Every structure is written in structure tokens, then in C-alpha cells.
Amino acid sequence: MFRRYLNLAALAALTLLLSGCGYNEIQRQDEQVKAAWSQVLNQYERRADLVPKLVSSVNAYMVNERAVLQQVTEARARVGQIRVSADDLDDPALMARFEQAQGALSSGLSRLLAVSENYPQLKSDGLFRDLMTQLEGTENRIAVARERYVGAVQSYNLTIREFPTLITARAFGYQPKAQYGLDKADAVTRDPEVKFDLPQGQAK
């Protein structure tokens, strides 16, 4: 009986010690980072689901822009081949491939939208306009989700570098998390300055 009470007392003391050293806070913020990244993935998946519909809607109009359509289709395929989850945030190689694939898809979509400006009939198509609205909304949600992820990572990284949680983080092997893709964020989201010459006789 005495040993049982002793074990309970030791457990309570250990719980209090870990809480006081920031262990629980590290756990909470680690979960926030994972949850924030999961939201980023959800929005990327939403965008990827829109791509086949968008390509199909423009296919009949862009008879002279097959290279652009092929680029978008191939980029979408590469995105689908890379499976990541919140548990993969500590795998730099996998995350680098993921970011590269998403960047290629963003670039392809930007080129596709730039080319669509040369097709008045396409721009007046109801399905195309609806898909464009959905895509624009999704891009906005991606930006918001990534911003929240950035904030969660910054908070987590600050916590594990502060005293006394620094001691707890080192004792349990917690490392700073990377802000994937931030160095390329401007390039990915910037509208490309691309112009395509129309064939002879093509109305502008």
C-alpha cells in the first residue's frame, strides 16, 4: 500500500515537473503545427482536384496552346504522386520534392491563366468562369492556411528556444521546424510576365 502511494506521489511530482518545464506547452504547440500543416494540405488537395476540370473546360478552346495544357496536366500528376502528411515535416528531402511539385503546378496554372486572356470566347464560358472563381478562392485559402502554419511554426520554434522549455526540448529531442517554401513563396504566387503570340488571323 505504501509503495502504491509512493508511486502515485512520484507520478504527481513528475507531472508537475514536466508541466513546469514546458513539456505540455511543447506538446500543444507541436500539435498546432501539425494541424496547421494539415489545413495547408487540404487546400492543396482542393486545388489539385480543380485542375482536371479546368483543363477539360479550356481544352476545346486552346487548340494552339497544347504545350501549356500538357505542362499543367503533368504538374498535376507529379503533385498526386507525392504523398505527405503532418508527420513528414521532419523529412527535408520529401518536403523539398513536395514544394517543388506544388511550385511547378502553381507556375503552370499561372501560364494557363495568362494564355486564357487571349481567348474571349473562353473567358465568357460559364463553366470556365465558375472554375476560375473556385480556383481563386482556393488560392486565397492556401495563402491563409500557409500563413497560419508559419505562425504556428514561429511560436513553436520560439518556445523550444526559451528557458526553461529549452532544457525540456533538448532532453526530449525536440528540434526547430522548417518553414518550407517561404524562400520561394513570392516566385510561386507572382503572376508571370508571359505573352503568347496568336496565330495569323486569330482574333484578339
DOMIKOL-283017 format. One record per residue (C-alpha): x, y, z; residue in one letter; residue number from 1. Coordinates in nm, 3 decimals. Layout:
BEGIN
X/Y/Z/res/n
X/Y/Z/a/NUM .
...
***
This chain:
BEGIN
X/Y/Z/res/n
0.000/0.000/0.000/m/1 .
0.280/0.237/0.096/f/2 .
0.460/0.167/-0.232/r/3 .
0.142/0.242/-0.423/r/4 .
0.110/0.582/-0.257/y/5 .
0.478/0.644/-0.319/l/6 .
0.435/0.567/-0.689/n/7 .
0.133/0.797/-0.711/l/8 .
0.325/1.075/-0.538/a/9 .
0.620/1.027/-0.773/a/10 .
0.388/1.035/-1.074/l/11 .
0.223/1.355/-0.950/a/12 .
0.562/1.513/-0.889/a/13 .
0.681/1.413/-1.235/l/14 .
0.365/1.555/-1.394/t/15 .
0.411/1.882/-1.208/l/16 .
0.777/1.896/-1.305/l/17 .
0.711/1.835/-1.673/l/18 .
0.432/2.091/-1.675/s/19 .
0.652/2.349/-1.506/g/20 .
0.932/2.289/-1.756/c/21 .
0.704/2.349/-2.054/g/22 .
0.664/1.989/-2.170/y/23 .
0.288/2.021/-2.207/n/24 .
0.323/2.350/-2.391/e/25 .
0.570/2.196/-2.636/i/26 .
0.325/1.912/-2.699/q/27 .
0.039/2.156/-2.754/r/28 .
0.233/2.370/-3.000/q/29 .
0.371/2.068/-3.182/d/30 .
0.013/1.954/-3.240/e/31 .
-0.082/2.304/-3.356/q/32 .
0.193/2.293/-3.618/v/33 .
0.071/1.957/-3.744/k/34 .
-0.290/2.075/-3.752/a/35 .
-0.192/2.391/-3.941/a/36 .
0.004/2.191/-4.197/w/37 .
-0.287/1.952/-4.242/s/38 .
-0.502/2.251/-4.339/q/39 .
-0.240/2.354/-4.595/v/40 .
-0.253/2.003/-4.741/l/41 .
-0.632/2.015/-4.753/n/42 .
-0.627/2.332/-4.962/q/43 .
-0.354/2.199/-5.194/y/44 .
-0.566/1.888/-5.247/e/45 .
-0.868/2.104/-5.323/r/46 .
-0.667/2.289/-5.587/r/47 .
-0.539/1.966/-5.739/a/48 .
-0.897/1.840/-5.769/d/49 .
-0.991/2.151/-5.966/l/50 .
-0.712/2.115/-6.223/v/51 .
-0.859/1.830/-6.435/p/52 .
-1.191/2.016/-6.457/k/53 .
-1.015/2.338/-6.554/l/54 .
-0.804/2.169/-6.823/v/55 .
-1.112/1.996/-6.961/s/56 .
-1.304/2.324/-6.979/s/57 .
-1.033/2.503/-7.179/v/58 .
-0.936/2.208/-7.397/n/59 .
-1.179/2.286/-7.679/a/60 .
-1.072/2.650/-7.696/y/61 .
-0.693/2.638/-7.661/m/62 .
-0.614/2.435/-7.970/v/63 .
-0.289/2.627/-8.017/n/64 .
-0.170/2.601/-7.656/e/65 .
-0.122/2.227/-7.613/r/66 .
0.218/2.273/-7.452/a/67 .
0.065/2.479/-7.172/v/68 .
-0.213/2.228/-7.114/l/69 .
0.037/1.944/-7.110/q/70 .
0.254/2.130/-6.858/q/71 .
-0.039/2.177/-6.622/v/72 .
-0.151/1.816/-6.661/t/73 .
0.198/1.678/-6.595/e/74 .
0.246/1.908/-6.296/a/75 .
-0.085/1.789/-6.154/r/76 .
0.027/1.428/-6.199/a/77 .
0.354/1.493/-6.012/r/78 .
0.162/1.652/-5.725/v/79 .
-0.055/1.342/-5.700/g/80 .
0.249/1.114/-5.682/q/81 .
0.392/1.280/-5.369/i/82 .
0.207/1.183/-5.054/r/83 .
0.292/1.377/-4.739/v/84 .
0.131/1.421/-4.401/s/85 .
0.192/1.631/-4.093/a/86 .
0.423/1.353/-3.970/d/87 .
0.653/1.414/-4.269/d/88 .
0.751/1.767/-4.165/l/89 .
1.083/1.635/-4.032/d/90 .
1.176/1.481/-4.370/d/91 .
1.355/1.762/-4.561/p/92 .
1.404/1.560/-4.881/a/93 .
1.038/1.463/-4.911/l/94 .
0.920/1.815/-4.825/m/95 .
1.157/1.962/-5.084/a/96 .
1.004/1.738/-5.354/r/97 .
0.657/1.832/-5.235/f/98 .
0.732/2.205/-5.250/e/99 .
0.890/2.169/-5.595/q/100 .
0.585/1.985/-5.728/a/101 .
0.343/2.240/-5.584/q/102 .
0.555/2.524/-5.723/g/103 .
0.551/2.367/-6.069/a/104 .
0.172/2.337/-6.056/l/105 .
0.138/2.699/-5.945/s/106 .
0.361/2.808/-6.232/s/107 .
0.166/2.600/-6.484/g/108 .
-0.166/2.741/-6.366/l/109 .
-0.030/3.095/-6.390/s/110 .
0.074/3.033/-6.751/r/111 .
-0.264/2.880/-6.828/l/112 .
-0.448/3.180/-6.688/l/113 .
-0.222/3.419/-6.877/a/114 .
-0.294/3.237/-7.203/v/115 .
-0.668/3.240/-7.135/s/116 .
-0.665/3.619/-7.170/e/117 .
-0.619/3.567/-7.546/n/118 .
-0.947/3.375/-7.579/y/119 .
-1.255/3.598/-7.534/p/120 .
-1.494/3.309/-7.601/q/121 .
-1.330/3.104/-7.326/l/122 .
-1.350/3.393/-7.080/k/123 .
-1.724/3.419/-7.146/s/124 .
-1.781/3.047/-7.088/d/125 .
-1.989/2.994/-6.775/g/126 .
-1.813/2.676/-6.663/l/127 .
-1.470/2.836/-6.705/f/128 .
-1.576/3.142/-6.505/r/129 .
-1.712/2.920/-6.227/d/130 .
-1.391/2.717/-6.213/l/131 .
-1.186/3.035/-6.209/m/132 .
-1.386/3.162/-5.913/t/133 .
-1.328/2.835/-5.729/q/134 .
-0.957/2.841/-5.812/l/135 .
-0.918/3.198/-5.694/e/136 .
-1.094/3.115/-5.368/g/137 .
-0.874/2.810/-5.320/t/138 .
-0.556/3.008/-5.381/e/139 .
-0.671/3.256/-5.116/n/140 .
-0.738/2.971/-4.873/r/141 .
-0.393/2.827/-4.945/i/142 .
-0.237/3.163/-4.861/a/143 .
-0.435/3.187/-4.534/v/144 .
-0.356/2.827/-4.437/a/145 .
0.014/2.877/-4.504/r/146 .
0.015/3.199/-4.305/e/147 .
-0.134/3.014/-4.008/r/148 .
0.122/2.737/-4.049/y/149 .
0.402/2.995/-4.048/v/150 .
0.264/3.146/-3.728/g/151 .
0.237/2.805/-3.560/a/152 .
0.595/2.715/-3.653/v/153 .
0.728/3.050/-3.534/q/154 .
0.553/3.008/-3.199/s/155 .
0.680/2.650/-3.162/y/156 .
1.038/2.740/-3.255/n/157 .
1.038/3.031/-3.010/l/158 .
0.904/2.812/-2.730/t/159 .
1.171/2.543/-2.762/i/160 .
1.445/2.809/-2.766/r/161 .
1.326/2.984/-2.449/e/162 .
1.432/2.900/-2.096/f/163 .
1.328/2.678/-1.919/p/164 .
1.149/2.496/-2.205/t/165 .
1.483/2.488/-2.386/l/166 .
1.603/2.228/-2.134/i/167 .
1.292/2.017/-2.178/t/168 .
1.309/2.039/-2.558/a/169 .
1.670/1.922/-2.560/r/170 .
1.601/1.647/-2.311/a/171 .
1.323/1.504/-2.529/f/172 .
1.490/1.571/-2.863/g/173 .
1.260/1.842/-3.000/y/174 .
1.416/2.036/-3.287/q/175 .
1.315/2.361/-3.463/p/176 .
1.079/2.307/-3.753/k/177 .
1.147/2.437/-4.103/a/178 .
0.936/2.699/-4.279/q/179 .
0.904/2.507/-4.605/y/180 .
0.885/2.706/-4.925/g/181 .
0.899/3.056/-4.776/l/182 .
1.210/3.145/-4.975/d/183 .
1.015/3.073/-5.296/k/184 .
0.672/3.200/-5.190/a/185 .
0.695/3.524/-5.390/d/186 .
0.805/3.345/-5.705/a/187 .
0.530/3.087/-5.675/v/188 .
0.250/3.337/-5.624/t/189 .
0.368/3.613/-5.859/r/190 .
0.179/3.648/-6.186/d/191 .
0.425/3.562/-6.465/p/192 .
0.502/3.817/-6.731/e/193 .
0.438/3.581/-7.020/v/194 .
0.295/3.681/-7.357/k/195 .
0.197/3.446/-7.638/f/196 .
0.174/3.547/-8.000/d/197 .
-0.153/3.448/-8.160/l/198 .
-0.159/3.272/-8.497/p/199 .
-0.222/3.479/-8.811/q/200 .
-0.590/3.565/-8.839/g/201 .
-0.667/3.484/-8.472/q/202 .
-0.895/3.749/-8.330/a/203 .
-0.778/3.920/-8.014/k/204 .
***
